[in-house]
Amino acid sequence: MSIYLISYIEIERQIDFYYQMKQIEKKFELQLTIDGFISDRHQFMLQHVYDVSHKPFSFGGGLLYLHTNQGVFPFQIQENPSTFIQGFKSLKTEHS
């Protein structure tokens, strides 16, 4: 059961039959649960995530970073992540 959700985008580049490059935008959801984070490709336990930060772009959107014991994982987002980040911080405080 997810408590907070935020959408993120992955851009896949492909070469078609006519050697033209296409960019395919795929949309996924990053879920924050009581136990941790779940993305399309990864799962992180809450105790293994040290921080969540955000770098906005001047043209809108930005990158959401999960700082984990396995490194930093970026997620390209289109919306304001402040509620998502606050949710993480309050969960982290409860489980400390």
Phi and psi restraints in degrees (range 20) as a CNS / XPLOR table:
assign (resid 1 and name C) (resid 2 and name N)
       (resid 2 and name CA) (resid 2 and name C) 1.0 -89.1 20.0 2
assign (resid 2 and name N) (resid 2 and name CA)
       (resid 2 and name C) (resid 3 and name N) 1.0 142.5 20.0 2
assign (resid 2 and name C) (resid 3 and name N)
       (resid 3 and name CA) (resid 3 and name C) 1.0 -94.3 20.0 2
assign (resid 3 and name N) (resid 3 and name CA)
       (resid 3 and name C) (resid 4 and name N) 1.0 -43.1 20.0 2
assign (resid 3 and name C) (resid 4 and name N)
       (resid 4 and name CA) (resid 4 and name C) 1.0 -130.5 20.0 2
assign (resid 4 and name N) (resid 4 and name CA)
       (resid 4 and name C) (resid 5 and name N) 1.0 144.1 20.0 2
assign (resid 4 and name C) (resid 5 and name N)
       (resid 5 and name CA) (resid 5 and name C) 1.0 -128.8 20.0 2
assign (resid 5 and name N) (resid 5 and name CA)
       (resid 5 and name C) (resid 6 and name N) 1.0 145.2 20.0 2
assign (resid 5 and name C) (resid 6 and name N)
       (resid 6 and name CA) (resid 6 and name C) 1.0 -142.9 20.0 2
assign (resid 6 and name N) (resid 6 and name CA)
       (resid 6 and name C) (resid 7 and name N) 1.0 137.7 20.0 2
assign (resid 6 and name C) (resid 7 and name N)
       (resid 7 and name CA) (resid 7 and name C) 1.0 -82.8 20.0 2
assign (resid 7 and name N) (resid 7 and name CA)
       (resid 7 and name C) (resid 8 and name N) 1.0 142.9 20.0 2
assign (resid 7 and name C) (resid 8 and name N)
       (resid 8 and name CA) (resid 8 and name C) 1.0 -135.5 20.0 2
assign (resid 8 and name N) (resid 8 and name CA)
       (resid 8 and name C) (resid 9 and name N) 1.0 161.4 20.0 2
assign (resid 8 and name C) (resid 9 and name N)
       (resid 9 and name CA) (resid 9 and name C) 1.0 -120.1 20.0 2
assign (resid 9 and name N) (resid 9 and name CA)
       (resid 9 and name C) (resid 10 and name N) 1.0 139.5 20.0 2
assign (resid 9 and name C) (resid 10 and name N)
       (resid 10 and name CA) (resid 10 and name C) 1.0 -119.7 20.0 2
assign (resid 10 and name N) (resid 10 and name CA)
       (resid 10 and name C) (resid 11 and name N) 1.0 134.3 20.0 2
assign (resid 10 and name C) (resid 11 and name N)
       (resid 11 and name CA) (resid 11 and name C) 1.0 -106.5 20.0 2
assign (resid 11 and name N) (resid 11 and name CA)
       (resid 11 and name C) (resid 12 and name N) 1.0 122.8 20.0 2
assign (resid 11 and name C) (resid 12 and name N)
       (resid 12 and name CA) (resid 12 and name C) 1.0 -108.4 20.0 2
assign (resid 12 and name N) (resid 12 and name CA)
       (resid 12 and name C) (resid 13 and name N) 1.0 133.2 20.0 2
assign (resid 12 and name C) (resid 13 and name N)
       (resid 13 and name CA) (resid 13 and name C) 1.0 -104.8 20.0 2
assign (resid 13 and name N) (resid 13 and name CA)
       (resid 13 and name C) (resid 14 and name N) 1.0 132.9 20.0 2
assign (resid 13 and name C) (resid 14 and name N)
       (resid 14 and name CA) (resid 14 and name C) 1.0 -134.6 20.0 2
assign (resid 14 and name N) (resid 14 and name CA)
       (resid 14 and name C) (resid 15 and name N) 1.0 150.7 20.0 2
assign (resid 14 and name C) (resid 15 and name N)
       (resid 15 and name CA) (resid 15 and name C) 1.0 -102.1 20.0 2
assign (resid 15 and name N) (resid 15 and name CA)
       (resid 15 and name C) (resid 16 and name N) 1.0 125.1 20.0 2
assign (resid 15 and name C) (resid 16 and name N)
       (resid 16 and name CA) (resid 16 and name C) 1.0 -86.0 20.0 2
assign (resid 16 and name N) (resid 16 and name CA)
       (resid 16 and name C) (resid 17 and name N) 1.0 -174.8 20.0 2
assign (resid 16 and name C) (resid 17 and name N)
       (resid 17 and name CA) (resid 17 and name C) 1.0 -58.0 20.0 2
assign (resid 17 and name N) (resid 17 and name CA)
       (resid 17 and name C) (resid 18 and name N) 1.0 -30.9 20.0 2
assign (resid 17 and name C) (resid 18 and name N)
       (resid 18 and name CA) (resid 18 and name C) 1.0 -96.3 20.0 2
assign (resid 18 and name N) (resid 18 and name CA)
       (resid 18 and name C) (resid 19 and name N) 1.0 17.7 20.0 2
assign (resid 18 and name C) (resid 19 and name N)
       (resid 19 and name CA) (resid 19 and name C) 1.0 61.8 20.0 2
assign (resid 19 and name N) (resid 19 and name CA)
       (resid 19 and name C) (resid 20 and name N) 1.0 30.8 20.0 2
assign (resid 19 and name C) (resid 20 and name N)
       (resid 20 and name CA) (resid 20 and name C) 1.0 -99.0 20.0 2
assign (resid 20 and name N) (resid 20 and name CA)
       (resid 20 and name C) (resid 21 and name N) 1.0 135.6 20.0 2
assign (resid 20 and name C) (resid 21 and name N)
       (resid 21 and name CA) (resid 21 and name C) 1.0 -82.1 20.0 2
assign (resid 21 and name N) (resid 21 and name CA)
       (resid 21 and name C) (resid 22 and name N) 1.0 133.1 20.0 2
assign (resid 21 and name C) (resid 22 and name N)
       (resid 22 and name CA) (resid 22 and name C) 1.0 -118.4 20.0 2
assign (resid 22 and name N) (resid 22 and name CA)
       (resid 22 and name C) (resid 23 and name N) 1.0 145.8 20.0 2
assign (resid 22 and name C) (resid 23 and name N)
       (resid 23 and name CA) (resid 23 and name C) 1.0 -111.4 20.0 2
assign (resid 23 and name N) (resid 23 and name CA)
       (resid 23 and name C) (resid 24 and name N) 1.0 121.8 20.0 2
assign (resid 23 and name C) (resid 24 and name N)
       (resid 24 and name CA) (resid 24 and name C) 1.0 -108.8 20.0 2
assign (resid 24 and name N) (resid 24 and name CA)
       (resid 24 and name C) (resid 25 and name N) 1.0 122.3 20.0 2
assign (resid 24 and name C) (resid 25 and name N)
       (resid 25 and name CA) (resid 25 and name C) 1.0 -95.7 20.0 2
assign (resid 25 and name N) (resid 25 and name CA)
       (resid 25 and name C) (resid 26 and name N) 1.0 122.2 20.0 2
assign (resid 25 and name C) (resid 26 and name N)
       (resid 26 and name CA) (resid 26 and name C) 1.0 -113.5 20.0 2
assign (resid 26 and name N) (resid 26 and name CA)
       (resid 26 and name C) (resid 27 and name N) 1.0 136.6 20.0 2
assign (resid 26 and name C) (resid 27 and name N)
       (resid 27 and name CA) (resid 27 and name C) 1.0 -108.3 20.0 2
assign (resid 27 and name N) (resid 27 and name CA)
       (resid 27 and name C) (resid 28 and name N) 1.0 134.1 20.0 2
assign (resid 27 and name C) (resid 28 and name N)
       (resid 28 and name CA) (resid 28 and name C) 1.0 -133.1 20.0 2
assign (resid 28 and name N) (resid 28 and name CA)
       (resid 28 and name C) (resid 29 and name N) 1.0 174.8 20.0 2
assign (resid 28 and name C) (resid 29 and name N)
       (resid 29 and name CA) (resid 29 and name C) 1.0 -122.7 20.0 2
assign (resid 29 and name N) (resid 29 and name CA)
       (resid 29 and name C) (resid 30 and name N) 1.0 135.8 20.0 2
assign (resid 29 and name C) (resid 30 and name N)
       (resid 30 and name CA) (resid 30 and name C) 1.0 -98.1 20.0 2
assign (resid 30 and name N) (resid 30 and name CA)
       (resid 30 and name C) (resid 31 and name N) 1.0 121.7 20.0 2
assign (resid 30 and name C) (resid 31 and name N)
       (resid 31 and name CA) (resid 31 and name C) 1.0 -105.0 20.0 2
assign (resid 31 and name N) (resid 31 and name CA)
       (resid 31 and name C) (resid 32 and name N) 1.0 137.3 20.0 2
assign (resid 31 and name C) (resid 32 and name N)
       (resid 32 and name CA) (resid 32 and name C) 1.0 -109.8 20.0 2
assign (resid 32 and name N) (resid 32 and name CA)
       (resid 32 and name C) (resid 33 and name N) 1.0 118.9 20.0 2
assign (resid 32 and name C) (resid 33 and name N)
       (resid 33 and name CA) (resid 33 and name C) 1.0 -114.9 20.0 2
assign (resid 33 and name N) (resid 33 and name CA)
       (resid 33 and name C) (resid 34 and name N) 1.0 179.2 20.0 2
assign (resid 33 and name C) (resid 34 and name N)
       (resid 34 and name CA) (resid 34 and name C) 1.0 -62.8 20.0 2
assign (resid 34 and name N) (resid 34 and name CA)
       (resid 34 and name C) (resid 35 and name N) 1.0 -30.4 20.0 2
assign (resid 34 and name C) (resid 35 and name N)
       (resid 35 and name CA) (resid 35 and name C) 1.0 -88.1 20.0 2
assign (resid 35 and name N) (resid 35 and name CA)
       (resid 35 and name C) (resid 36 and name N) 1.0 -23.9 20.0 2
assign (resid 35 and name C) (resid 36 and name N)
       (resid 36 and name CA) (resid 36 and name C) 1.0 157.9 20.0 2
assign (resid 36 and name N) (resid 36 and name CA)
       (resid 36 and name C) (resid 37 and name N) 1.0 -151.2 20.0 2
assign (resid 36 and name C) (resid 37 and name N)
       (resid 37 and name CA) (resid 37 and name C) 1.0 -110.7 20.0 2
assign (resid 37 and name N) (resid 37 and name CA)
       (resid 37 and name C) (resid 38 and name N) 1.0 143.5 20.0 2
assign (resid 37 and name C) (resid 38 and name N)
       (resid 38 and name CA) (resid 38 and name C) 1.0 -131.3 20.0 2
assign (resid 38 and name N) (resid 38 and name CA)
       (resid 38 and name C) (resid 39 and name N) 1.0 122.0 20.0 2
assign (resid 38 and name C) (resid 39 and name N)
       (resid 39 and name CA) (resid 39 and name C) 1.0 -117.5 20.0 2
assign (resid 39 and name N) (resid 39 and name CA)
       (resid 39 and name C) (resid 40 and name N) 1.0 -176.2 20.0 2
assign (resid 39 and name C) (resid 40 and name N)
       (resid 40 and name CA) (resid 40 and name C) 1.0 -64.6 20.0 2
assign (resid 40 and name N) (resid 40 and name CA)
       (resid 40 and name C) (resid 41 and name N) 1.0 -32.0 20.0 2
assign (resid 40 and name C) (resid 41 and name N)
       (resid 41 and name CA) (resid 41 and name C) 1.0 -113.3 20.0 2
assign (resid 41 and name N) (resid 41 and name CA)
       (resid 41 and name C) (resid 42 and name N) 1.0 -17.4 20.0 2
assign (resid 41 and name C) (resid 42 and name N)
       (resid 42 and name CA) (resid 42 and name C) 1.0 -135.1 20.0 2
assign (resid 42 and name N) (resid 42 and name CA)
       (resid 42 and name C) (resid 43 and name N) 1.0 159.5 20.0 2
assign (resid 42 and name C) (resid 43 and name N)
       (resid 43 and name CA) (resid 43 and name C) 1.0 -135.1 20.0 2
assign (resid 43 and name N) (resid 43 and name CA)
       (resid 43 and name C) (resid 44 and name N) 1.0 135.7 20.0 2
assign (resid 43 and name C) (resid 44 and name N)
       (resid 44 and name CA) (resid 44 and name C) 1.0 -130.5 20.0 2
assign (resid 44 and name N) (resid 44 and name CA)
       (resid 44 and name C) (resid 45 and name N) 1.0 129.1 20.0 2
assign (resid 44 and name C) (resid 45 and name N)
       (resid 45 and name CA) (resid 45 and name C) 1.0 -69.8 20.0 2
assign (resid 45 and name N) (resid 45 and name CA)
       (resid 45 and name C) (resid 46 and name N) 1.0 147.7 20.0 2
assign (resid 45 and name C) (resid 46 and name N)
       (resid 46 and name CA) (resid 46 and name C) 1.0 -56.8 20.0 2
assign (resid 46 and name N) (resid 46 and name CA)
       (resid 46 and name C) (resid 47 and name N) 1.0 -40.5 20.0 2
assign (resid 46 and name C) (resid 47 and name N)
       (resid 47 and name CA) (resid 47 and name C) 1.0 -69.8 20.0 2
assign (resid 47 and name N) (resid 47 and name CA)
       (resid 47 and name C) (resid 48 and name N) 1.0 -14.3 20.0 2
assign (resid 47 and name C) (resid 48 and name N)
       (resid 48 and name CA) (resid 48 and name C) 1.0 -94.3 20.0 2
assign (resid 48 and name N) (resid 48 and name CA)
       (resid 48 and name C) (resid 49 and name N) 1.0 -3.7 20.0 2
assign (resid 48 and name C) (resid 49 and name N)
       (resid 49 and name CA) (resid 49 and name C) 1.0 -103.2 20.0 2
assign (resid 49 and name N) (resid 49 and name CA)
       (resid 49 and name C) (resid 50 and name N) 1.0 118.3 20.0 2
assign (resid 49 and name C) (resid 50 and name N)
       (resid 50 and name CA) (resid 50 and name C) 1.0 -86.9 20.0 2
assign (resid 50 and name N) (resid 50 and name CA)
       (resid 50 and name C) (resid 51 and name N) 1.0 -35.9 20.0 2
assign (resid 50 and name C) (resid 51 and name N)
       (resid 51 and name CA) (resid 51 and name C) 1.0 -159.6 20.0 2
assign (resid 51 and name N) (resid 51 and name CA)
       (resid 51 and name C) (resid 52 and name N) 1.0 160.7 20.0 2
assign (resid 51 and name C) (resid 52 and name N)
       (resid 52 and name CA) (resid 52 and name C) 1.0 -129.3 20.0 2
assign (resid 52 and name N) (resid 52 and name CA)
       (resid 52 and name C) (resid 53 and name N) 1.0 127.9 20.0 2
assign (resid 52 and name C) (resid 53 and name N)
       (resid 53 and name CA) (resid 53 and name C) 1.0 -131.0 20.0 2
assign (resid 53 and name N) (resid 53 and name CA)
       (resid 53 and name C) (resid 54 and name N) 1.0 169.9 20.0 2
assign (resid 53 and name C) (resid 54 and name N)
       (resid 54 and name CA) (resid 54 and name C) 1.0 -139.4 20.0 2
assign (resid 54 and name N) (resid 54 and name CA)
       (resid 54 and name C) (resid 55 and name N) 1.0 134.9 20.0 2
assign (resid 54 and name C) (resid 55 and name N)
       (resid 55 and name CA) (resid 55 and name C) 1.0 -120.2 20.0 2
assign (resid 55 and name N) (resid 55 and name CA)
       (resid 55 and name C) (resid 56 and name N) 1.0 105.8 20.0 2
assign (resid 55 and name C) (resid 56 and name N)
       (resid 56 and name CA) (resid 56 and name C) 1.0 -76.4 20.0 2
assign (resid 56 and name N) (resid 56 and name CA)
       (resid 56 and name C) (resid 57 and name N) 1.0 151.6 20.0 2
assign (resid 56 and name C) (resid 57 and name N)
       (resid 57 and name CA) (resid 57 and name C) 1.0 -96.7 20.0 2
assign (resid 57 and name N) (resid 57 and name CA)
       (resid 57 and name C) (resid 58 and name N) 1.0 150.9 20.0 2
assign (resid 57 and name C) (resid 58 and name N)
       (resid 58 and name CA) (resid 58 and name C) 1.0 -67.8 20.0 2
assign (resid 58 and name N) (resid 58 and name CA)
       (resid 58 and name C) (resid 59 and name N) 1.0 -25.8 20.0 2
assign (resid 58 and name C) (resid 59 and name N)
       (resid 59 and name CA) (resid 59 and name C) 1.0 -94.2 20.0 2
assign (resid 59 and name N) (resid 59 and name CA)
       (resid 59 and name C) (resid 60 and name N) 1.0 9.9 20.0 2
assign (resid 59 and name C) (resid 60 and name N)
       (resid 60 and name CA) (resid 60 and name C) 1.0 106.1 20.0 2
assign (resid 60 and name N) (resid 60 and name CA)
       (resid 60 and name C) (resid 61 and name N) 1.0 159.4 20.0 2
assign (resid 60 and name C) (resid 61 and name N)
       (resid 61 and name CA) (resid 61 and name C) 1.0 72.4 20.0 2
assign (resid 61 and name N) (resid 61 and name CA)
       (resid 61 and name C) (resid 62 and name N) 1.0 -161.1 20.0 2
assign (resid 61 and name C) (resid 62 and name N)
       (resid 62 and name CA) (resid 62 and name C) 1.0 162.1 20.0 2
assign (resid 62 and name N) (resid 62 and name CA)
       (resid 62 and name C) (resid 63 and name N) 1.0 -166.9 20.0 2
assign (resid 62 and name C) (resid 63 and name N)
       (resid 63 and name CA) (resid 63 and name C) 1.0 -118.2 20.0 2
assign (resid 63 and name N) (resid 63 and name CA)
       (resid 63 and name C) (resid 64 and name N) 1.0 134.2 20.0 2
assign (resid 63 and name C) (resid 64 and name N)
       (resid 64 and name CA) (resid 64 and name C) 1.0 -104.6 20.0 2
assign (resid 64 and name N) (resid 64 and name CA)
       (resid 64 and name C) (resid 65 and name N) 1.0 128.2 20.0 2
assign (resid 64 and name C) (resid 65 and name N)
       (resid 65 and name CA) (resid 65 and name C) 1.0 -111.8 20.0 2
assign (resid 65 and name N) (resid 65 and name CA)
       (resid 65 and name C) (resid 66 and name N) 1.0 130.2 20.0 2
assign (resid 65 and name C) (resid 66 and name N)
       (resid 66 and name CA) (resid 66 and name C) 1.0 -100.8 20.0 2
assign (resid 66 and name N) (resid 66 and name CA)
       (resid 66 and name C) (resid 67 and name N) 1.0 120.2 20.0 2
assign (resid 66 and name C) (resid 67 and name N)
       (resid 67 and name CA) (resid 67 and name C) 1.0 -96.5 20.0 2
assign (resid 67 and name N) (resid 67 and name CA)
       (resid 67 and name C) (resid 68 and name N) 1.0 109.3 20.0 2
assign (resid 67 and name C) (resid 68 and name N)
       (resid 68 and name CA) (resid 68 and name C) 1.0 -122.8 20.0 2
assign (resid 68 and name N) (resid 68 and name CA)
       (resid 68 and name C) (resid 69 and name N) 1.0 175.5 20.0 2
assign (resid 68 and name C) (resid 69 and name N)
       (resid 69 and name CA) (resid 69 and name C) 1.0 -72.3 20.0 2
assign (resid 69 and name N) (resid 69 and name CA)
       (resid 69 and name C) (resid 70 and name N) 1.0 -7.0 20.0 2
assign (resid 69 and name C) (resid 70 and name N)
       (resid 70 and name CA) (resid 70 and name C) 1.0 -105.5 20.0 2
assign (resid 70 and name N) (resid 70 and name CA)
       (resid 70 and name C) (resid 71 and name N) 1.0 3.3 20.0 2
assign (resid 70 and name C) (resid 71 and name N)
       (resid 71 and name CA) (resid 71 and name C) 1.0 121.9 20.0 2
assign (resid 71 and name N) (resid 71 and name CA)
       (resid 71 and name C) (resid 72 and name N) 1.0 -170.1 20.0 2
assign (resid 71 and name C) (resid 72 and name N)
       (resid 72 and name CA) (resid 72 and name C) 1.0 -102.9 20.0 2
assign (resid 72 and name N) (resid 72 and name CA)
       (resid 72 and name C) (resid 73 and name N) 1.0 130.4 20.0 2
assign (resid 72 and name C) (resid 73 and name N)
       (resid 73 and name CA) (resid 73 and name C) 1.0 -116.6 20.0 2
assign (resid 73 and name N) (resid 73 and name CA)
       (resid 73 and name C) (resid 74 and name N) 1.0 118.6 20.0 2
assign (resid 73 and name C) (resid 74 and name N)
       (resid 74 and name CA) (resid 74 and name C) 1.0 -91.4 20.0 2
assign (resid 74 and name N) (resid 74 and name CA)
       (resid 74 and name C) (resid 75 and name N) 1.0 145.8 20.0 2
assign (resid 74 and name C) (resid 75 and name N)
       (resid 75 and name CA) (resid 75 and name C) 1.0 -132.4 20.0 2
assign (resid 75 and name N) (resid 75 and name CA)
       (resid 75 and name C) (resid 76 and name N) 1.0 124.5 20.0 2
assign (resid 75 and name C) (resid 76 and name N)
       (resid 76 and name CA) (resid 76 and name C) 1.0 -80.3 20.0 2
assign (resid 76 and name N) (resid 76 and name CA)
       (resid 76 and name C) (resid 77 and name N) 1.0 120.9 20.0 2
assign (resid 76 and name C) (resid 77 and name N)
       (resid 77 and name CA) (resid 77 and name C) 1.0 -121.2 20.0 2
assign (resid 77 and name N) (resid 77 and name CA)
       (resid 77 and name C) (resid 78 and name N) 1.0 162.2 20.0 2
assign (resid 77 and name C) (resid 78 and name N)
       (resid 78 and name CA) (resid 78 and name C) 1.0 -115.6 20.0 2
assign (resid 78 and name N) (resid 78 and name CA)
       (resid 78 and name C) (resid 79 and name N) 1.0 -11.3 20.0 2
assign (resid 78 and name C) (resid 79 and name N)
       (resid 79 and name CA) (resid 79 and name C) 1.0 -117.3 20.0 2
assign (resid 79 and name N) (resid 79 and name CA)
       (resid 79 and name C) (resid 80 and name N) 1.0 169.4 20.0 2
assign (resid 79 and name C) (resid 80 and name N)
       (resid 80 and name CA) (resid 80 and name C) 1.0 -73.2 20.0 2
assign (resid 80 and name N) (resid 80 and name CA)
       (resid 80 and name C) (resid 81 and name N) 1.0 122.6 20.0 2
assign (resid 80 and name C) (resid 81 and name N)
       (resid 81 and name CA) (resid 81 and name C) 1.0 -93.6 20.0 2
assign (resid 81 and name N) (resid 81 and name CA)
       (resid 81 and name C) (resid 82 and name N) 1.0 11.6 20.0 2
assign (resid 81 and name C) (resid 82 and name N)
       (resid 82 and name CA) (resid 82 and name C) 1.0 -60.6 20.0 2
assign (resid 82 and name N) (resid 82 and name CA)
       (resid 82 and name C) (resid 83 and name N) 1.0 -41.0 20.0 2
assign (resid 82 and name C) (resid 83 and name N)
       (resid 83 and name CA) (resid 83 and name C) 1.0 -64.9 20.0 2
assign (resid 83 and name N) (resid 83 and name CA)
       (resid 83 and name C) (resid 84 and name N) 1.0 -40.8 20.0 2
assign (resid 83 and name C) (resid 84 and name N)
       (resid 84 and name CA) (resid 84 and name C) 1.0 -62.8 20.0 2
assign (resid 84 and name N) (resid 84 and name CA)
       (resid 84 and name C) (resid 85 and name N) 1.0 -45.5 20.0 2
assign (resid 84 and name C) (resid 85 and name N)
       (resid 85 and name CA) (resid 85 and name C) 1.0 -66.5 20.0 2
assign (resid 85 and name N) (resid 85 and name CA)
       (resid 85 and name C) (resid 86 and name N) 1.0 -42.8 20.0 2
assign (resid 85 and name C) (resid 86 and name N)
       (resid 86 and name CA) (resid 86 and name C) 1.0 -62.2 20.0 2
assign (resid 86 and name N) (resid 86 and name CA)
       (resid 86 and name C) (resid 87 and name N) 1.0 -39.0 20.0 2
assign (resid 86 and name C) (resid 87 and name N)
       (resid 87 and name CA) (resid 87 and name C) 1.0 -59.5 20.0 2
assign (resid 87 and name N) (resid 87 and name CA)
       (resid 87 and name C) (resid 88 and name N) 1.0 -42.8 20.0 2
assign (resid 87 and name C) (resid 88 and name N)
       (resid 88 and name CA) (resid 88 and name C) 1.0 -62.2 20.0 2
assign (resid 88 and name N) (resid 88 and name CA)
       (resid 88 and name C) (resid 89 and name N) 1.0 -46.9 20.0 2
assign (resid 88 and name C) (resid 89 and name N)
       (resid 89 and name CA) (resid 89 and name C) 1.0 -63.3 20.0 2
assign (resid 89 and name N) (resid 89 and name CA)
       (resid 89 and name C) (resid 90 and name N) 1.0 -38.8 20.0 2
assign (resid 89 and name C) (resid 90 and name N)
       (resid 90 and name CA) (resid 90 and name C) 1.0 -70.5 20.0 2
assign (resid 90 and name N) (resid 90 and name CA)
       (resid 90 and name C) (resid 91 and name N) 1.0 -39.1 20.0 2
assign (resid 90 and name C) (resid 91 and name N)
       (resid 91 and name CA) (resid 91 and name C) 1.0 -63.8 20.0 2
assign (resid 91 and name N) (resid 91 and name CA)
       (resid 91 and name C) (resid 92 and name N) 1.0 -40.9 20.0 2
assign (resid 91 and name C) (resid 92 and name N)
       (resid 92 and name CA) (resid 92 and name C) 1.0 -63.7 20.0 2
assign (resid 92 and name N) (resid 92 and name CA)
       (resid 92 and name C) (resid 93 and name N) 1.0 -38.8 20.0 2
assign (resid 92 and name C) (resid 93 and name N)
       (resid 93 and name CA) (resid 93 and name C) 1.0 -67.4 20.0 2
assign (resid 93 and name N) (resid 93 and name CA)
       (resid 93 and name C) (resid 94 and name N) 1.0 -39.9 20.0 2
assign (resid 93 and name C) (resid 94 and name N)
       (resid 94 and name CA) (resid 94 and name C) 1.0 -64.4 20.0 2
assign (resid 94 and name N) (resid 94 and name CA)
       (resid 94 and name C) (resid 95 and name N) 1.0 -34.5 20.0 2
assign (resid 94 and name C) (resid 95 and name N)
       (resid 95 and name CA) (resid 95 and name C) 1.0 -95.3 20.0 2
assign (resid 95 and name N) (resid 95 and name CA)
       (resid 95 and name C) (resid 96 and name N) 1.0 8.0 20.0 2
